[in-house]
């Protein structure tokens, strides 16, 4: 079972921040208030799409073949992700 990183507060639904990071090797802990990376706001499927897109050197034609969907459908999927990323970036400024 894959654990999914929560992005919003279960109580008030506002965006969650990272408070600490921990190294399991040397047990160092870093505390503070940090934003999550914008790509972390994408769903697991969207993150996989971005990874596959990068691995295909940004070729929508290759992505279309890989996932078995038409070029326009893959283009729309990419546009949706771009819009989501743009929206997230504007919220963090």
PDB file of N, CA, C and O in Angstrom:
ATOM      1  N   UNK A   1       0.841  -1.184   0.000  1.00  0.00           N
ATOM      2  CA  UNK A   1       0.000   0.000   0.000  1.00  0.00           C
ATOM      3  C   UNK A   1       0.885   1.247   0.000  1.00  0.00           C
ATOM      4  O   UNK A   1       1.790   1.379   0.824  1.00  0.00           O
ATOM      5  N   UNK A   2       0.615   2.144  -0.922  1.00  0.00           N
ATOM      6  CA  UNK A   2       1.376   3.386  -1.019  1.00  0.00           C
ATOM      7  C   UNK A   2       0.736   4.428  -0.112  1.00  0.00           C
ATOM      8  O   UNK A   2      -0.465   4.685  -0.194  1.00  0.00           O
ATOM      9  N   UNK A   3       1.556   5.028   0.758  1.00  0.00           N
ATOM     10  CA  UNK A   3       1.070   6.120   1.581  1.00  0.00           C
ATOM     11  C   UNK A   3       1.093   7.399   0.756  1.00  0.00           C
ATOM     12  O   UNK A   3       2.085   7.690   0.087  1.00  0.00           O
ATOM     13  N   UNK A   4       0.014   8.157   0.800  1.00  0.00           N
ATOM     14  CA  UNK A   4      -0.090   9.401   0.060  1.00  0.00           C
ATOM     15  C   UNK A   4       0.129  10.568   1.021  1.00  0.00           C
ATOM     16  O   UNK A   4      -0.499  10.643   2.076  1.00  0.00           O
ATOM     17  N   UNK A   5       1.015  11.462   0.648  1.00  0.00           N
ATOM     18  CA  UNK A   5       1.323  12.630   1.460  1.00  0.00           C
ATOM     19  C   UNK A   5       0.097  13.538   1.533  1.00  0.00           C
ATOM     20  O   UNK A   5      -0.409  13.962   0.494  1.00  0.00           O
ATOM     21  N   UNK A   6      -0.388  13.845   2.727  1.00  0.00           N
ATOM     22  CA  UNK A   6      -1.534  14.755   2.829  1.00  0.00           C
ATOM     23  C   UNK A   6      -1.088  16.169   2.465  1.00  0.00           C
ATOM     24  O   UNK A   6      -0.006  16.603   2.861  1.00  0.00           O
ATOM     25  N   UNK A   7      -1.912  16.879   1.718  1.00  0.00           N
ATOM     26  CA  UNK A   7      -1.573  18.226   1.281  1.00  0.00           C
ATOM     27  C   UNK A   7      -2.390  19.304   1.971  1.00  0.00           C
ATOM     28  O   UNK A   7      -2.002  20.472   1.996  1.00  0.00           O
ATOM     29  N   UNK A   8      -3.535  18.900   2.535  1.00  0.00           N
ATOM     30  CA  UNK A   8      -4.380  19.884   3.213  1.00  0.00           C
ATOM     31  C   UNK A   8      -4.738  19.390   4.606  1.00  0.00           C
ATOM     32  O   UNK A   8      -4.770  18.188   4.872  1.00  0.00           O
ATOM     33  N   UNK A   9      -5.000  20.332   5.472  1.00  0.00           N
ATOM     34  CA  UNK A   9      -5.325  20.041   6.863  1.00  0.00           C
ATOM     35  C   UNK A   9      -6.679  19.328   6.949  1.00  0.00           C
ATOM     36  O   UNK A   9      -7.657  19.796   6.366  1.00  0.00           O
ATOM     37  N   UNK A  10      -6.745  18.208   7.665  1.00  0.00           N
ATOM     38  CA  UNK A  10      -8.022  17.501   7.784  1.00  0.00           C
ATOM     39  C   UNK A  10      -9.041  18.274   8.618  1.00  0.00           C
ATOM     40  O   UNK A  10     -10.233  17.967   8.578  1.00  0.00           O
ATOM     41  N   UNK A  11      -8.583  19.270   9.371  1.00  0.00           N
ATOM     42  CA  UNK A  11      -9.478  20.027  10.223  1.00  0.00           C
ATOM     43  C   UNK A  11     -10.049  21.258   9.506  1.00  0.00           C
ATOM     44  O   UNK A  11     -11.261  21.477   9.509  1.00  0.00           O
ATOM     45  N   UNK A  12      -9.165  22.064   8.888  1.00  0.00           N
ATOM     46  CA  UNK A  12      -9.634  23.316   8.280  1.00  0.00           C
ATOM     47  C   UNK A  12      -9.465  23.357   6.762  1.00  0.00           C
ATOM     48  O   UNK A  12      -9.898  24.317   6.125  1.00  0.00           O
ATOM     49  N   UNK A  13      -8.854  22.351   6.182  1.00  0.00           N
ATOM     50  CA  UNK A  13      -8.607  22.192   4.742  1.00  0.00           C
ATOM     51  C   UNK A  13      -7.578  23.167   4.147  1.00  0.00           C
ATOM     52  O   UNK A  13      -7.413  23.211   2.928  1.00  0.00           O
ATOM     53  N   UNK A  14      -6.897  23.935   4.976  1.00  0.00           N
ATOM     54  CA  UNK A  14      -5.843  24.823   4.468  1.00  0.00           C
ATOM     55  C   UNK A  14      -4.614  23.999   4.102  1.00  0.00           C
ATOM     56  O   UNK A  14      -4.460  22.864   4.552  1.00  0.00           O
ATOM     57  N   UNK A  15      -3.735  24.585   3.277  1.00  0.00           N
ATOM     58  CA  UNK A  15      -2.527  23.912   2.808  1.00  0.00           C
ATOM     59  C   UNK A  15      -1.593  23.578   3.970  1.00  0.00           C
ATOM     60  O   UNK A  15      -1.333  24.417   4.833  1.00  0.00           O
ATOM     61  N   UNK A  16      -1.095  22.342   3.978  1.00  0.00           N
ATOM     62  CA  UNK A  16      -0.135  21.932   5.000  1.00  0.00           C
ATOM     63  C   UNK A  16       1.272  22.385   4.624  1.00  0.00           C
ATOM     64  O   UNK A  16       1.594  22.515   3.443  1.00  0.00           O
ATOM     65  N   UNK A  17       2.102  22.623   5.626  1.00  0.00           N
ATOM     66  CA  UNK A  17       3.509  22.986   5.450  1.00  0.00           C
ATOM     67  C   UNK A  17       4.358  21.872   6.038  1.00  0.00           C
ATOM     68  O   UNK A  17       3.889  21.090   6.865  1.00  0.00           O
ATOM     69  N   UNK A  18       5.601  21.805   5.609  1.00  0.00           N
ATOM     70  CA  UNK A  18       6.547  20.849   6.179  1.00  0.00           C
ATOM     71  C   UNK A  18       7.178  21.507   7.396  1.00  0.00           C
ATOM     72  O   UNK A  18       7.634  22.648   7.324  1.00  0.00           O
ATOM     73  N   UNK A  19       7.205  20.784   8.520  1.00  0.00           N
ATOM     74  CA  UNK A  19       7.776  21.340   9.736  1.00  0.00           C
ATOM     75  C   UNK A  19       9.141  20.737  10.048  1.00  0.00           C
ATOM     76  O   UNK A  19      10.011  21.425  10.582  1.00  0.00           O
ATOM     77  N   UNK A  20       9.338  19.469   9.722  1.00  0.00           N
ATOM     78  CA  UNK A  20      10.639  18.874  10.025  1.00  0.00           C
ATOM     79  C   UNK A  20      10.995  17.790   9.012  1.00  0.00           C
ATOM     80  O   UNK A  20      10.135  17.169   8.388  1.00  0.00           O
ATOM     81  N   UNK A  21      12.298  17.597   8.883  1.00  0.00           N
ATOM     82  CA  UNK A  21      12.854  16.531   8.055  1.00  0.00           C
ATOM     83  C   UNK A  21      13.800  15.739   8.939  1.00  0.00           C
ATOM     84  O   UNK A  21      14.425  16.288   9.847  1.00  0.00           O
ATOM     85  N   UNK A  22      13.900  14.441   8.667  1.00  0.00           N
ATOM     86  CA  UNK A  22      14.693  13.580   9.537  1.00  0.00           C
ATOM     87  C   UNK A  22      15.540  12.637   8.698  1.00  0.00           C
ATOM     88  O   UNK A  22      15.049  12.045   7.737  1.00  0.00           O
ATOM     89  N   UNK A  23      16.819  12.494   9.060  1.00  0.00           N
ATOM     90  CA  UNK A  23      17.714  11.550   8.395  1.00  0.00           C
ATOM     91  C   UNK A  23      17.732  10.261   9.200  1.00  0.00           C
ATOM     92  O   UNK A  23      18.165  10.248  10.353  1.00  0.00           O
ATOM     93  N   UNK A  24      17.256   9.166   8.589  1.00  0.00           N
ATOM     94  CA  UNK A  24      17.219   7.903   9.318  1.00  0.00           C
ATOM     95  C   UNK A  24      18.610   7.309   9.500  1.00  0.00           C
ATOM     96  O   UNK A  24      18.798   6.433  10.344  1.00  0.00           O
ATOM     97  N   UNK A  25      19.590   7.771   8.720  1.00  0.00           N
ATOM     98  CA  UNK A  25      20.956   7.250   8.837  1.00  0.00           C
ATOM     99  C   UNK A  25      21.659   7.787  10.092  1.00  0.00           C
ATOM    100  O   UNK A  25      22.163   7.017  10.908  1.00  0.00           O
ATOM    101  N   UNK A  26      21.684   9.117  10.232  1.00  0.00           N
ATOM    102  CA  UNK A  26      22.419   9.705  11.374  1.00  0.00           C
ATOM    103  C   UNK A  26      21.492  10.323  12.415  1.00  0.00           C
ATOM    104  O   UNK A  26      21.950  10.843  13.432  1.00  0.00           O
ATOM    105  N   UNK A  27      20.183  10.264  12.155  1.00  0.00           N
ATOM    106  CA  UNK A  27      19.156  10.768  13.053  1.00  0.00           C
ATOM    107  C   UNK A  27      19.183  12.288  13.250  1.00  0.00           C
ATOM    108  O   UNK A  27      18.716  12.794  14.271  1.00  0.00           O
ATOM    109  N   UNK A  28      19.730  13.005  12.276  1.00  0.00           N
ATOM    110  CA  UNK A  28      19.677  14.465  12.300  1.00  0.00           C
ATOM    111  C   UNK A  28      18.259  14.898  11.965  1.00  0.00           C
ATOM    112  O   UNK A  28      17.625  14.338  11.071  1.00  0.00           O
ATOM    113  N   UNK A  29      17.764  15.899  12.685  1.00  0.00           N
ATOM    114  CA  UNK A  29      16.451  16.467  12.416  1.00  0.00           C
ATOM    115  C   UNK A  29      16.616  17.942  12.078  1.00  0.00           C
ATOM    116  O   UNK A  29      17.360  18.660  12.746  1.00  0.00           O
ATOM    117  N   UNK A  30      15.921  18.388  11.043  1.00  0.00           N
ATOM    118  CA  UNK A  30      15.898  19.789  10.642  1.00  0.00           C
ATOM    119  C   UNK A  30      14.480  20.282  10.873  1.00  0.00           C
ATOM    120  O   UNK A  30      13.525  19.711  10.347  1.00  0.00           O
ATOM    121  N   UNK A  31      14.343  21.342  11.659  1.00  0.00           N
ATOM    122  CA  UNK A  31      13.028  21.896  11.961  1.00  0.00           C
ATOM    123  C   UNK A  31      12.892  23.289  11.375  1.00  0.00           C
ATOM    124  O   UNK A  31      13.870  24.032  11.299  1.00  0.00           O
ATOM    125  N   UNK A  32      11.700  23.641  10.967  1.00  0.00           N
ATOM    126  CA  UNK A  32      11.417  24.965  10.420  1.00  0.00           C
ATOM    127  C   UNK A  32      10.057  24.944   9.765  1.00  0.00           C
ATOM    128  O   UNK A  32       9.249  24.048  10.013  1.00  0.00           O
ATOM    129  N   UNK A  33       9.808  25.927   8.934  1.00  0.00           N
ATOM    130  CA  UNK A  33       8.548  26.004   8.203  1.00  0.00           C
ATOM    131  C   UNK A  33       8.875  26.088   6.721  1.00  0.00           C
ATOM    132  O   UNK A  33       9.418  27.088   6.251  1.00  0.00           O
ATOM    133  N   UNK A  34       8.542  25.033   5.988  1.00  0.00           N
ATOM    134  CA  UNK A  34       8.902  24.934   4.584  1.00  0.00           C
ATOM    135  C   UNK A  34       7.682  24.616   3.743  1.00  0.00           C
ATOM    136  O   UNK A  34       6.808  23.855   4.157  1.00  0.00           O
ATOM    137  N   UNK A  35       7.630  25.212   2.544  1.00  0.00           N
ATOM    138  CA  UNK A  35       6.586  24.862   1.585  1.00  0.00           C
ATOM    139  C   UNK A  35       6.906  23.509   0.977  1.00  0.00           C
ATOM    140  O   UNK A  35       8.072  23.139   0.839  1.00  0.00           O
ATOM    141  N   UNK A  36       5.869  22.777   0.618  1.00  0.00           N
ATOM    142  CA  UNK A  36       6.055  21.545  -0.147  1.00  0.00           C
ATOM    143  C   UNK A  36       6.395  21.926  -1.585  1.00  0.00           C
ATOM    144  O   UNK A  36       5.940  22.963  -2.069  1.00  0.00           O
ATOM    145  N   UNK A  37       7.188  21.106  -2.278  1.00  0.00           N
ATOM    146  CA  UNK A  37       7.436  21.380  -3.701  1.00  0.00           C
ATOM    147  C   UNK A  37       6.120  21.378  -4.475  1.00  0.00           C
ATOM    148  O   UNK A  37       5.203  20.625  -4.149  1.00  0.00           O
ATOM    149  N   UNK A  38       6.033  22.217  -5.492  1.00  0.00           N
ATOM    150  CA  UNK A  38       4.805  22.327  -6.280  1.00  0.00           C
ATOM    151  C   UNK A  38       4.401  20.975  -6.862  1.00  0.00           C
ATOM    152  O   UNK A  38       3.216  20.646  -6.897  1.00  0.00           O
ATOM    153  N   UNK A  39       5.374  20.191  -7.318  1.00  0.00           N
ATOM    154  CA  UNK A  39       5.037  18.894  -7.908  1.00  0.00           C
ATOM    155  C   UNK A  39       4.415  17.941  -6.899  1.00  0.00           C
ATOM    156  O   UNK A  39       3.712  17.007  -7.284  1.00  0.00           O
ATOM    157  N   UNK A  40       4.665  18.163  -5.614  1.00  0.00           N
ATOM    158  CA  UNK A  40       4.060  17.318  -4.581  1.00  0.00           C
ATOM    159  C   UNK A  40       2.553  17.551  -4.491  1.00  0.00           C
ATOM    160  O   UNK A  40       1.828  16.730  -3.930  1.00  0.00           O
ATOM    161  N   UNK A  41       2.086  18.667  -5.041  1.00  0.00           N
ATOM    162  CA  UNK A  41       0.648  18.948  -5.004  1.00  0.00           C
ATOM    163  C   UNK A  41      -0.116  18.174  -6.073  1.00  0.00           C
ATOM    164  O   UNK A  41      -1.347  18.156  -6.073  1.00  0.00           O
ATOM    165  N   UNK A  42       0.615  17.535  -6.982  1.00  0.00           N
ATOM    166  CA  UNK A  42      -0.038  16.733  -8.016  1.00  0.00           C
ATOM    167  C   UNK A  42      -0.438  15.377  -7.456  1.00  0.00           C
ATOM    168  O   UNK A  42       0.162  14.891  -6.497  1.00  0.00           O
ATOM    169  N   UNK A  43      -1.443  14.776  -8.052  1.00  0.00           N
ATOM    170  CA  UNK A  43      -1.844  13.424  -7.658  1.00  0.00           C
ATOM    171  C   UNK A  43      -0.740  12.446  -8.049  1.00  0.00           C
ATOM    172  O   UNK A  43       0.146  12.789  -8.833  1.00  0.00           O
ATOM    173  N   UNK A  44      -0.791  11.239  -7.511  1.00  0.00           N
ATOM    174  CA  UNK A  44       0.190  10.208  -7.844  1.00  0.00           C
ATOM    175  C   UNK A  44       0.191   9.955  -9.357  1.00  0.00           C
ATOM    176  O   UNK A  44       1.257   9.832  -9.960  1.00  0.00           O
ATOM    177  N   UNK A  45      -0.985   9.876  -9.966  1.00  0.00           N
ATOM    178  CA  UNK A  45      -1.072   9.646 -11.413  1.00  0.00           C
ATOM    179  C   UNK A  45      -0.463  10.807 -12.198  1.00  0.00           C
ATOM    180  O   UNK A  45       0.216  10.592 -13.203  1.00  0.00           O
ATOM    181  N   UNK A  46      -0.704  12.029 -11.743  1.00  0.00           N
ATOM    182  CA  UNK A  46      -0.131  13.199 -12.421  1.00  0.00           C
ATOM    183  C   UNK A  46       1.387  13.228 -12.268  1.00  0.00           C
ATOM    184  O   UNK A  46       2.102  13.573 -13.209  1.00  0.00           O
ATOM    185  N   UNK A  47       1.879  12.865 -11.083  1.00  0.00           N
ATOM    186  CA  UNK A  47       3.325  12.809 -10.881  1.00  0.00           C
ATOM    187  C   UNK A  47       3.954  11.756 -11.795  1.00  0.00           C
ATOM    188  O   UNK A  47       5.018  11.985 -12.371  1.00  0.00           O
ATOM    189  N   UNK A  48       3.292  10.596 -11.925  1.00  0.00           N
ATOM    190  CA  UNK A  48       3.788   9.541 -12.818  1.00  0.00           C
ATOM    191  C   UNK A  48       3.805  10.039 -14.261  1.00  0.00           C
ATOM    192  O   UNK A  48       4.759   9.778 -14.995  1.00  0.00           O
ATOM    193  N   UNK A  49       2.760  10.751 -14.673  1.00  0.00           N
ATOM    194  CA  UNK A  49       2.706  11.309 -16.018  1.00  0.00           C
ATOM    195  C   UNK A  49       3.888  12.245 -16.249  1.00  0.00           C
ATOM    196  O   UNK A  49       4.546  12.162 -17.286  1.00  0.00           O
ATOM    197  N   UNK A  50       4.163  13.132 -15.297  1.00  0.00           N
ATOM    198  CA  UNK A  50       5.284  14.069 -15.429  1.00  0.00           C
ATOM    199  C   UNK A  50       6.608  13.310 -15.539  1.00  0.00           C
ATOM    200  O   UNK A  50       7.447  13.642 -16.376  1.00  0.00           O
ATOM    201  N   UNK A  51       6.795  12.294 -14.696  1.00  0.00           N
ATOM    202  CA  UNK A  51       8.025  11.500 -14.749  1.00  0.00           C
ATOM    203  C   UNK A  51       8.170  10.805 -16.107  1.00  0.00           C
ATOM    204  O   UNK A  51       9.246  10.830 -16.704  1.00  0.00           O
ATOM    205  N   UNK A  52       7.097  10.190 -16.591  1.00  0.00           N
ATOM    206  CA  UNK A  52       7.143   9.512 -17.888  1.00  0.00           C
ATOM    207  C   UNK A  52       7.369  10.506 -19.022  1.00  0.00           C
ATOM    208  O   UNK A  52       8.074  10.203 -19.985  1.00  0.00           O
ATOM    209  N   UNK A  53       6.779  11.679 -18.910  1.00  0.00           N
ATOM    210  CA  UNK A  53       6.939  12.726 -19.920  1.00  0.00           C
ATOM    211  C   UNK A  53       8.402  13.179 -19.993  1.00  0.00           C
ATOM    212  O   UNK A  53       8.956  13.334 -21.082  1.00  0.00           O
ATOM    213  N   UNK A  54       9.012  13.385 -18.841  1.00  0.00           N
ATOM    214  CA  UNK A  54      10.425  13.776 -18.805  1.00  0.00           C
ATOM    215  C   UNK A  54      11.292  12.659 -19.381  1.00  0.00           C
ATOM    216  O   UNK A  54      12.202  12.921 -20.167  1.00  0.00           O
ATOM    217  N   UNK A  55      11.010  11.413 -18.992  1.00  0.00           N
ATOM    218  CA  UNK A  55      11.782  10.265 -19.496  1.00  0.00           C
ATOM    219  C   UNK A  55      11.628  10.090 -21.007  1.00  0.00           C
ATOM    220  O   UNK A  55      12.512   9.536 -21.661  1.00  0.00           O
ATOM    221  N   UNK A  56      10.515  10.559 -21.560  1.00  0.00           N
ATOM    222  CA  UNK A  56      10.304  10.465 -23.005  1.00  0.00           C
ATOM    223  C   UNK A  56      10.825  11.713 -23.714  1.00  0.00           C
ATOM    224  O   UNK A  56      10.485  11.969 -24.869  1.00  0.00           O
ATOM    225  N   UNK A  57      11.653  12.486 -23.011  1.00  0.00           N
ATOM    226  CA  UNK A  57      12.244  13.729 -23.552  1.00  0.00           C
ATOM    227  C   UNK A  57      11.185  14.726 -23.993  1.00  0.00           C
ATOM    228  O   UNK A  57      11.396  15.493 -24.932  1.00  0.00           O
ATOM    229  N   UNK A  58      10.058  14.711 -23.320  1.00  0.00           N
ATOM    230  CA  UNK A  58       9.001  15.674 -23.616  1.00  0.00           C
ATOM    231  C   UNK A  58       8.247  15.390 -24.905  1.00  0.00           C
ATOM    232  O   UNK A  58       7.642  16.294 -25.482  1.00  0.00           O
ATOM    233  N   UNK A  59       8.276  14.160 -25.354  1.00  0.00           N
ATOM    234  CA  UNK A  59       7.591  13.805 -26.600  1.00  0.00           C
ATOM    235  C   UNK A  59       6.163  13.347 -26.309  1.00  0.00           C
ATOM    236  O   UNK A  59       5.943  12.279 -25.739  1.00  0.00           O
ATOM    237  N   UNK A  60       5.199  14.172 -26.710  1.00  0.00           N
ATOM    238  CA  UNK A  60       3.799  13.780 -26.540  1.00  0.00           C
ATOM    239  C   UNK A  60       3.458  12.590 -27.430  1.00  0.00           C
ATOM    240  O   UNK A  60       2.622  11.760 -27.072  1.00  0.00           O
ATOM    241  N   UNK A  61       4.101  12.510 -28.577  1.00  0.00           N
ATOM    242  CA  UNK A  61       3.875  11.375 -29.478  1.00  0.00           C
ATOM    243  C   UNK A  61       4.301  10.081 -28.793  1.00  0.00           C
ATOM    244  O   UNK A  61       3.582   9.083 -28.844  1.00  0.00           O
ATOM    245  N   UNK A  62       5.471  10.095 -28.152  1.00  0.00           N
ATOM    246  CA  UNK A  62       5.939   8.902 -27.453  1.00  0.00           C
ATOM    247  C   UNK A  62       5.049   8.593 -26.252  1.00  0.00           C
ATOM    248  O   UNK A  62       4.753   7.429 -25.983  1.00  0.00           O
ATOM    249  N   UNK A  63       4.622   9.623 -25.533  1.00  0.00           N
ATOM    250  CA  UNK A  63       3.715   9.423 -24.394  1.00  0.00           C
ATOM    251  C   UNK A  63       2.406   8.794 -24.862  1.00  0.00           C
ATOM    252  O   UNK A  63       1.864   7.905 -24.206  1.00  0.00           O
ATOM    253  N   UNK A  64       1.910   9.261 -25.994  1.00  0.00           N
ATOM    254  CA  UNK A  64       0.672   8.728 -26.545  1.00  0.00           C
ATOM    255  C   UNK A  64       0.788   7.227 -26.797  1.00  0.00           C
ATOM    256  O   UNK A  64      -0.116   6.458 -26.470  1.00  0.00           O
ATOM    257  N   UNK A  65       1.905   6.829 -27.377  1.00  0.00           N
ATOM    258  CA  UNK A  65       2.134   5.397 -27.628  1.00  0.00           C
ATOM    259  C   UNK A  65       2.249   4.630 -26.320  1.00  0.00           C
ATOM    260  O   UNK A  65       1.663   3.559 -26.162  1.00  0.00           O
ATOM    261  N   UNK A  66       3.013   5.191 -25.378  1.00  0.00           N
ATOM    262  CA  UNK A  66       3.283   4.513 -24.111  1.00  0.00           C
ATOM    263  C   UNK A  66       2.013   4.225 -23.314  1.00  0.00           C
ATOM    264  O   UNK A  66       1.842   3.128 -22.781  1.00  0.00           O
ATOM    265  N   UNK A  67       1.122   5.221 -23.235  1.00  0.00           N
ATOM    266  CA  UNK A  67      -0.065   5.030 -22.394  1.00  0.00           C
ATOM    267  C   UNK A  67      -1.313   4.641 -23.192  1.00  0.00           C
ATOM    268  O   UNK A  67      -2.387   4.442 -22.625  1.00  0.00           O
ATOM    269  N   UNK A  68      -1.155   4.536 -24.520  1.00  0.00           N
ATOM    270  CA  UNK A  68      -2.251   4.040 -25.350  1.00  0.00           C
ATOM    271  C   UNK A  68      -3.425   4.984 -25.492  1.00  0.00           C
ATOM    272  O   UNK A  68      -4.568   4.544 -25.616  1.00  0.00           O
ATOM    273  N   UNK A  69      -3.154   6.269 -25.476  1.00  0.00           N
ATOM    274  CA  UNK A  69      -4.203   7.269 -25.665  1.00  0.00           C
ATOM    275  C   UNK A  69      -3.849   8.146 -26.863  1.00  0.00           C
ATOM    276  O   UNK A  69      -2.691   8.212 -27.274  1.00  0.00           O
ATOM    277  N   UNK A  70      -4.843   8.810 -27.411  1.00  0.00           N
ATOM    278  CA  UNK A  70      -4.602   9.657 -28.579  1.00  0.00           C
ATOM    279  C   UNK A  70      -3.733  10.859 -28.196  1.00  0.00           C
ATOM    280  O   UNK A  70      -3.691  11.275 -27.039  1.00  0.00           O
ATOM    281  N   UNK A  71      -3.045  11.400 -29.195  1.00  0.00           N
ATOM    282  CA  UNK A  71      -2.203  12.577 -28.990  1.00  0.00           C
ATOM    283  C   UNK A  71      -3.004  13.727 -28.359  1.00  0.00           C
ATOM    284  O   UNK A  71      -2.550  14.310 -27.374  1.00  0.00           O
ATOM    285  N   UNK A  72      -4.200  14.072 -28.909  1.00  0.00           N
ATOM    286  CA  UNK A  72      -4.962  15.177 -28.303  1.00  0.00           C
ATOM    287  C   UNK A  72      -5.328  14.919 -26.831  1.00  0.00           C
ATOM    288  O   UNK A  72      -5.340  15.850 -26.026  1.00  0.00           O
ATOM    289  N   UNK A  73      -5.624  13.670 -26.483  1.00  0.00           N
ATOM    290  CA  UNK A  73      -5.948  13.337 -25.088  1.00  0.00           C
ATOM    291  C   UNK A  73      -4.738  13.558 -24.198  1.00  0.00           C
ATOM    292  O   UNK A  73      -4.854  14.121 -23.109  1.00  0.00           O
ATOM    293  N   UNK A  74      -3.574  13.113 -24.662  1.00  0.00           N
ATOM    294  CA  UNK A  74      -2.341  13.292 -23.889  1.00  0.00           C
ATOM    295  C   UNK A  74      -2.016  14.776 -23.773  1.00  0.00           C
ATOM    296  O   UNK A  74      -1.576  15.231 -22.717  1.00  0.00           O
ATOM    297  N   UNK A  75      -2.226  15.537 -24.846  1.00  0.00           N
ATOM    298  CA  UNK A  75      -1.997  16.989 -24.828  1.00  0.00           C
ATOM    299  C   UNK A  75      -2.907  17.639 -23.792  1.00  0.00           C
ATOM    300  O   UNK A  75      -2.471  18.514 -23.044  1.00  0.00           O
ATOM    301  N   UNK A  76      -4.162  17.217 -23.745  1.00  0.00           N
ATOM    302  CA  UNK A  76      -5.105  17.757 -22.756  1.00  0.00           C
ATOM    303  C   UNK A  76      -4.676  17.407 -21.332  1.00  0.00           C
ATOM    304  O   UNK A  76      -4.802  18.225 -20.420  1.00  0.00           O
ATOM    305  N   UNK A  77      -4.170  16.190 -21.147  1.00  0.00           N
ATOM    306  CA  UNK A  77      -3.688  15.785 -19.825  1.00  0.00           C
ATOM    307  C   UNK A  77      -2.531  16.685 -19.396  1.00  0.00           C
ATOM    308  O   UNK A  77      -2.477  17.134 -18.251  1.00  0.00           O
ATOM    309  N   UNK A  78      -1.608  16.943 -20.320  1.00  0.00           N
ATOM    310  CA  UNK A  78      -0.475  17.816 -20.018  1.00  0.00           C
ATOM    311  C   UNK A  78      -0.954  19.236 -19.724  1.00  0.00           C
ATOM    312  O   UNK A  78      -0.476  19.868 -18.783  1.00  0.00           O
ATOM    313  N   UNK A  79      -1.884  19.734 -20.513  1.00  0.00           N
ATOM    314  CA  UNK A  79      -2.423  21.077 -20.275  1.00  0.00           C
ATOM    315  C   UNK A  79      -3.069  21.186 -18.893  1.00  0.00           C
ATOM    316  O   UNK A  79      -2.910  22.197 -18.208  1.00  0.00           O
ATOM    317  N   UNK A  80      -3.798  20.144 -18.486  1.00  0.00           N
ATOM    318  CA  UNK A  80      -4.421  20.137 -17.156  1.00  0.00           C
ATOM    319  C   UNK A  80      -3.361  20.210 -16.054  1.00  0.00           C
ATOM    320  O   UNK A  80      -3.531  20.928 -15.068  1.00  0.00           O
ATOM    321  N   UNK A  81      -2.272  19.466 -16.227  1.00  0.00           N
ATOM    322  CA  UNK A  81      -1.187  19.482 -15.240  1.00  0.00           C
ATOM    323  C   UNK A  81      -0.504  20.847 -15.222  1.00  0.00           C
ATOM    324  O   UNK A  81      -0.189  21.373 -14.155  1.00  0.00           O
ATOM    325  N   UNK A  82      -0.277  21.416 -16.400  1.00  0.00           N
ATOM    326  CA  UNK A  82       0.337  22.752 -16.483  1.00  0.00           C
ATOM    327  C   UNK A  82      -0.537  23.768 -15.749  1.00  0.00           C
ATOM    328  O   UNK A  82      -0.029  24.591 -14.988  1.00  0.00           O
ATOM    329  N   UNK A  83      -1.846  23.711 -15.974  1.00  0.00           N
ATOM    330  CA  UNK A  83      -2.762  24.641 -15.300  1.00  0.00           C
ATOM    331  C   UNK A  83      -2.732  24.455 -13.788  1.00  0.00           C
ATOM    332  O   UNK A  83      -2.763  25.431 -13.038  1.00  0.00           O
ATOM    333  N   UNK A  84      -2.672  23.207 -13.342  1.00  0.00           N
ATOM    334  CA  UNK A  84      -2.633  22.930 -11.907  1.00  0.00           C
ATOM    335  C   UNK A  84      -1.339  23.472 -11.291  1.00  0.00           C
ATOM    336  O   UNK A  84      -1.364  24.075 -10.218  1.00  0.00           O
ATOM    337  N   UNK A  85      -0.209  23.253 -11.973  1.00  0.00           N
ATOM    338  CA  UNK A  85       1.083  23.750 -11.486  1.00  0.00           C
ATOM    339  C   UNK A  85       1.085  25.273 -11.458  1.00  0.00           C
ATOM    340  O   UNK A  85       1.538  25.878 -10.486  1.00  0.00           O
ATOM    341  N   UNK A  86       0.583  25.891 -12.518  1.00  0.00           N
ATOM    342  CA  UNK A  86       0.528  27.361 -12.583  1.00  0.00           C
ATOM    343  C   UNK A  86      -0.317  27.918 -11.450  1.00  0.00           C
ATOM    344  O   UNK A  86       0.042  28.922 -10.835  1.00  0.00           O
ATOM    345  N   UNK A  87      -1.438  27.268 -11.176  1.00  0.00           N
ATOM    346  CA  UNK A  87      -2.313  27.691 -10.084  1.00  0.00           C
ATOM    347  C   UNK A  87      -1.605  27.571  -8.735  1.00  0.00           C
ATOM    348  O   UNK A  87      -1.684  28.476  -7.904  1.00  0.00           O
ATOM    349  N   UNK A  88      -0.915  26.452  -8.523  1.00  0.00           N
ATOM    350  CA  UNK A  88      -0.179  26.246  -7.265  1.00  0.00           C
ATOM    351  C   UNK A  88       0.930  27.273  -7.103  1.00  0.00           C
ATOM    352  O   UNK A  88       1.135  27.799  -6.008  1.00  0.00           O
ATOM    353  N   UNK A  89       1.648  27.564  -8.181  1.00  0.00           N
ATOM    354  CA  UNK A  89       2.735  28.548  -8.114  1.00  0.00           C
ATOM    355  C   UNK A  89       2.208  29.924  -7.762  1.00  0.00           C
ATOM    356  O   UNK A  89       2.832  30.648  -6.987  1.00  0.00           O
ATOM    357  N   UNK A  90       1.061  30.294  -8.324  1.00  0.00           N
ATOM    358  CA  UNK A  90       0.512  31.619  -8.044  1.00  0.00           C
ATOM    359  C   UNK A  90       0.030  31.726  -6.593  1.00  0.00           C
ATOM    360  O   UNK A  90       0.001  32.821  -6.030  1.00  0.00           O
ATOM    361  N   UNK A  91      -0.344  30.603  -5.990  1.00  0.00           N
ATOM    362  CA  UNK A  91      -0.789  30.619  -4.597  1.00  0.00           C
ATOM    363  C   UNK A  91       0.382  30.767  -3.622  1.00  0.00           C
ATOM    364  O   UNK A  91       0.198  31.227  -2.495  1.00  0.00           O
ATOM    365  N   UNK A  92       1.591  30.376  -4.057  1.00  0.00           N
ATOM    366  CA  UNK A  92       2.754  30.443  -3.168  1.00  0.00           C
ATOM    367  C   UNK A  92       3.512  31.749  -3.278  1.00  0.00           C
ATOM    368  O   UNK A  92       4.467  31.968  -2.533  1.00  0.00           O
ATOM    369  N   UNK A  93       3.108  32.625  -4.192  1.00  0.00           N
ATOM    370  CA  UNK A  93       3.812  33.913  -4.366  1.00  0.00           C
ATOM    371  C   UNK A  93       3.239  34.957  -3.450  1.00  0.00           C
ATOM    372  O   UNK A  93       3.698  36.099  -3.452  1.00  0.00           O
TER     373      UNK A  93
END
